[in-house]
């Protein structure tokens, strides 16, 4: 932080020094122009020693016109007034006075600019009041120049403010787009993490169960090997591997080509629940009564049922485990209820599976409750998913 502050301060110092140099050059150029006008054109007498002091002296404050515009105005106006009172060449200081008024209008607000303009015009009328009709005509001409400079400065100020506001809005919009992009990346990473967990946890659990069955068959009675049972278990393992490989390929395609609208493939839904129930290493009683469910809600329900089945098989603790899956619509929401009669599932700290189920439900504006059944016989997962999406 200290290094940043140290780096910023010299830049500001250089910027002020550059402005001072530019304004000093402008003051010299205006003084040279005024000197030429003072001895060539315009009304009034040629400046004497006092006139040159006043004429050249009123240009000196212009070197700080942008850093202290009101101070410059307060210093130059009396010098200009005294110069005109001595009836020196009246056209010589005109350029310097217009530059001062323009700078004040650019650097000040509209109210202050109007007050300063009225004060300058009033002072000019006081100086010209003794010149009769000729002085009145000149006063109108000078008033026009004063008003023109103030209006021009005000216009430039408003234009700069609008440009700065537009730049700020553009920067704010860019920050919003960047934040939105980061949010979408985070959501996509979370979605992929959930997909990988749901896929791998379910598939690995099934493979583990079927491998245990094959090992048990091989070790139970080697002399009377049940080849059909072993073949069935190995076929189930192979089928589970093929299914997992296909889903894993679909998920990885998202990482390789996240911009493609079709890279995610079709979402799993309620139509996949029968196949999911068949692959589970348990007796699954499935009842699904729902039509016209939005794809996102159907996918969330599918993943919740998949994770609930995985947990039941993994923690059920029984070979004759029975799982009941009930999916139905009611009062504008999709209800999912998965219960088992196992002995586990409620012990130990919650893992990523329960967290993933809750995130799935939240993604569509729903909720998930999971815990041991009230009668103490098994585990229960209940989800309520609004069909209208998040609210």
N, C-alpha and C positions, 0 to 999 in steps of 0.2 A: 504493500500500500504506500509506504514512504517513497519507494522508487517511482510509483505512478504519479504521486503528487509532485515530486521533484521534476519529472519529465514534462508535466503539464505547465508548470509555472514559467519555465523559459520560453515556451511557445507563446504564452500570453504576453510576455515581456517583448518578444520579437514583434508580435502583432501590433502592440502599442507603439513601439519604436518605428515600425513601418508607417503607421498612420501619421505619426508626428512628422516624419520625413516628407510624406506626401503633402500634408497640409502646409508645411513650411515652404515647400516648392511652389504650392499654389499661392501662398501669401506673397512670395517674391515676384511671381509672374503678375499678380494683380497690382502690386506696387509699381512695377515697371510700366504696365498699361496705364495706370492712373497718372504717372509722371508724364508720359507722352501726351495724354489727353489734356493735362493741365497747361501745357505750353502750346497747344495747337488748336484745339476746337473747344466749343462750349462757351457759355456765358460766364461773366464774372472776370475779375482781374487775375493776372498771373500770380502764383504764390510767391511771397517773400520768404524770409528765413522762418518766420513763425508758420506760414502756410505749409512749407515743406515739412517742418517738424510734425504738424498736425496730420498732413496727408500721409506721410510715410509711417508715422506712429500708429495711426488707426489700422494699418495692415499687420502690425506685429502680433496682436492677439489672435489673428486668424490661424496661426500655427497650432493653436489648441482648440480649434473650432469644434471637433468631434468629441474630444474628451471633456470639455467644459463649455458647452454652447451658450448657456445663460450668462456665464461669466464674461465670455467674449462679447456677447450682446451688450452687457452692462458697461464694458470698457469702450466699445467702439461708438455707441450712440452719442455719448457726450462729446467725443472728439469730432464726430461728423457734424453735430449741431454747432459746435464752436467754429468749425471750418466754414460752414455756410454763413454763420453770423458775420464773419469777416469778409463776406462777399468774394471769396476766392472762386476759382473755376468750379461751377456747381456740378459739372458732369464727371469730374475726375473720381470722386469716391463712390459713384453709383454702383459700379460692379462689386466692390467690396461689401457695400451695404446689402445688396441683393443676395450675395453668397451667405452672409450672416443670417438673414431672414430665412432663406431656404434651409439652412442647417438647423435652425431652431424648430422649424416646422417638421422636419424629418425626425428630430430627436425628441420632440415633445408631443403631448396628447392634444386632441382637438380643442379642448377648453383653454388650455394654457396658450396654444397658438393663437386663438381668437383674441384673448386678452392682450397678448403682446402686440398683435396686429393693430388693435384699436389704440393702444398706447402710442405706438410709433406713428400712426396716422394723426393722432391728436397732437403729438409733439411737432410733426411736420406742419400742420395747419397753424399752430401758434407761431412758428418761425416765418410762415408765409403771409400771415394776416396783415402785415404792414405793407405789402406790395400791391395792394389793390386788385383790380380785375386780372392783371397779368399774373399776379401771384396765385389767384384762384384757379386760373387755367392750368398753371404748372402743378398746382396741388392735385387737381383731378388726374393729371397724367402720372404723377408720382404715386398717387393712391392706386391707380390701375396696376402699376408695376409691383407695388407691395402686395396687393391682393393676389396677383398672379404668382409671385414667388411662394407665398404662404400656401396657396391651393396646390401648386406643383409639389411642394415639400410634403403636404398632407397626403397627396395621392401616392407619392413614392413610399411614404411610411405605411399606408394601408396595404399597398402592393407587397411590401416586404413582410408585413405581418401575415398577410394571407399566404404568401409563399412559405413562410416558416411554419404556419399552421398546417399547410398541406404536406410539408415534409414530415412534420411530427405525426400527422395521421398516417402517412405512408409507412413511417418507421413503426408506429403502433400496430398497423395492419401486418407488417412483416413479422413483428414479434409474435402476434397472434397466430399467424400461419406456422411459424416455427414451433410454438408451443403445441398447436394442434397436431403438427407432424410428429413431435415427440410423444404426444399422448397416444396417437394412433400406433406408433411403433411399440410403445409399452403395452397397449392393449393386444396387439398382434403377438408379441412375445408371450404374454400371459395366456392367450388362446392356444398358441402352439404348445406351451408347457402343459396346459390342461389336456390337450389332445394326446400328447405323448404319454402323459401319465395314465390317462384312461385306457389308451391302447395297450401300452406295455404292461401295466399292472394287470389288466384283465387277461391278456394273452399269456403272460408268464405264469400267472396263477393257474390257468387251465392246463398249461404244459406241465407245471409241477405236479398237479393232481394226477394227470394221466400217466406221467412218468412213474409216480408212486404206485399206481395201479399195476402198471406193467412190471415194475420191480417186485411187487408183492406176488403177482402171478408166477413169476420166474422162481422166486425163493420159497413159495409155499410148498410145492411138491415137485421137485425137479424130475422125478421119475414119471409123473403124469402131467406133463406140460400141456396147458390149455393154449394151443397155438392160435385158436380163433380169438380168444380174449386178448392175447398179446398183440396180434395183428390189428384188432380193432383199436386198441389203445394207441399203437403207433400210427395208424391211419388218422386218428383224431389229432394226434400231435402234429402230423404233417399238415393237416387241413388248417389247424390253428396257426401254424407258422406261415402258410400261404396267405391266410386272411390278414395276419399282422403285417406281413411284408407289403401287401397291397395298400393297406391304410398308412403304413409308415412312408411308402413312396409318395402317396398323395400329400402327406404333411411336408415332406422334404421338398416337394416341388414348389410349395409356397415360399420356402426360403430361397430357392434358386431363382424364381421369377415371381416376386411378390406383386409386381404391377399388372400381371395378367388377370383379367376378370374371371377366367375359367380355371385358374391354377388350383383353386381349393377343391374343385370337384363337387359333386352333389353332397349335400349335408345328410348325415344319418337322421332318421326320423322314426316315427311310430311304426312305419311299415317294416322296420328292421327288428322290432322286438321279438317276433316269433323265432327268427334265426338266432338272436341273442339268447333266447331261452333254451334253444336246442343245444347250443354249444356249452352251456353251463353244466358243470359236473354236480348237478343236484336235480331233484325233482322240482320243476318250476310249474306253478299253476298261474297261467297268464290270462288276464281278462282286460282287454283294451277296448273301450267304447268312446271313440272320439273321431270326428270328421271335420275337415276344413281347418286343421290346426296350422298356424303359420310355421314356415320352415324353421325359423330360429327357435321357437318354442318346442317344436317336435325334436330338434337336435338336442336341446337342453334336457328334455325328458329322457331321450335315449341314453345320453351320457350319465344321467343320474341313475337310471335303472342299471346300466352297465357297471357303474362303480358299486352300487348296492349289491349286485350279484357277486362281484369280485370279493367284496368284504365278507359276504355271507359264506362263500366257499372257503375263503382263507381262514376265517375266524370261527366258523360254525362249530367245528369240533365234533362233527358226527358224519358217519358214512351215509346214513339215510336221511340227510338234510332235505327239508322241504321249504321252498321259498314261494311266497304268494306275491304276485305283482298285479296291482289293480290300477288301471289308468282310465280316467273318465273326465267328462266335462261337467261343470256345474257353475251356474251363476257367473258366466264370463271368464272362467278360469279353467285350466287343466290341472287336475289333481293326480298326483302320483303317490302310490303307497306300496312299499316293499317291506314285507315282514318275513322272518324266518324263525324256525324253532330250534336254532342252534344254542350253543352254550357260551359263545364268545361274542366279540364285536363291540362290547361296551366297556371293556377293560383297557387301561393304558391311556396315554395321551393321544389326542386326535392326530391323525396323520394327514398327508397331503390329499388323500382321497376325500375326506369329509370337507376339507377346505375347498377342494375343487368343485364338489357338489354345490356348496353354498355360492361359489363364484358363478357357476353355471346358472343357478337360479337368479342371482342378482342381475346377470347380464340381460335378462328379459323381464326384470322387475318383480321377480318372485322370491320366495323364501323356502328354506329347507330346515326341517327339524329331524334330528337323528339321535337315537338312544335306545336303551333297553326297554323292552315292552313292559307295560304296567304289571302284567302277571308274572314277570320275571322269566318268561320262557322265550328267549330269543331276542332278536334285535329288530328295530323298526325305523324305516326312513320314510318321511312324509314331505312332499313338496307341493307347493301351490304356485302355479305359473300363470299369470294373467295372459289371456289370449290377445289383449290389445297391446302388449309390449310394455316397456318401462313407462312409468308415470312420474 
